Amino acid sequence: MCKVAVVILNWNGSEMLRTFLPSVIRYSALSGVEVFVADNASTDDSLSVLNKEFSSVKQIILNQNYGFADGYNKALSQIDAEYFVLLNSDVEVTEYWLEPMITYLDAHMEIAACQPKILSWKQKDYFEYAGACGGYIDRYGYPFCRGRIMGVVEKDHGQYDTVSSVFWATGAALFIRSVDYWAAGGLDGRFFAHMEEIDLCWRLRSRDRGVVCIPQSVVYHVGGATLQKENPRKTYLNFRNNLLMLYKNLPESELHYVMFVRALLDYLAAFIFLLKGGIENTKAVLQARKEFYSLRKNFKVDRKNNLEKTSLKVIPEQIKNSILVRYYWERKKYFFQLNRF
């Protein structure tokens, strides 16, 4: 058993391996740390690149593309480690990136998972959209971050350099205790990709396990390397999986009201896409809602299980109103303007 397994899930990303894997190898050379690349049945030259250029890295070869969620589940099931680090293939890590997270989790047994500060690889003095300095959600399931609300990404000037409890840690660089990962059921493979880490962290938080951001650790993330923002496939997965996540985790007292409001907001989003000429994204939103209603029955057991295991009835990192109202109506563009919700 190793202390930390850094696991990169790869699919047709040979050039990203060449670009980013060297920093991972160099700055993860610690006692008890092992680096793995789990390949999701790539059809490019990824395996050849690994064998010829990165022979020190351990490989896990999957027999098909299981997506982000189940790909990690199948890969991690083959690794014996105290801590897993789920690291995107388009992440450049920095010196001493692992030590602050290891030290913190070793000292705080109540914390299940954490993430580093995520900065943009393209604009290194700005936060990265998908993870920034830790994630939160609003009452209706809309995610936002310390450092990013809606499309506004902040410049990093140390304003969030304190360890802070968060609702979710980004899947781009998710550091998690293996025991908590499996106790919570791992990532939901039915999501395939997008929202799966928020769903996992919701299960952790509802069971009173902590999630934090540790900004003393810093990485740089390209982001959007697989599917660009407003790609119809990404739109579909985000809307569908967000609805499934809400259904799985919302308390009974909130479920019907929140789902009613979300229906109104989703149809509004579809209409806005249409006004902007994004007919394919409009179709993606409508298809996501149709698919949600079709799949919902398959998640009843998960919902029942999650509610039975809930011990933290009110999660403090979930705001009890709408981030859309705060952003568009109240003009709160930056996280620090929310006044801790």
Summary of the structure (lengths in Angstrom):
residues: 341
radius of gyration: 19.2
end to end distance: 41.5
largest distance: 56.3
contacts: 1152
relative contact order: 0.13
helix: 43%
strand: 22%
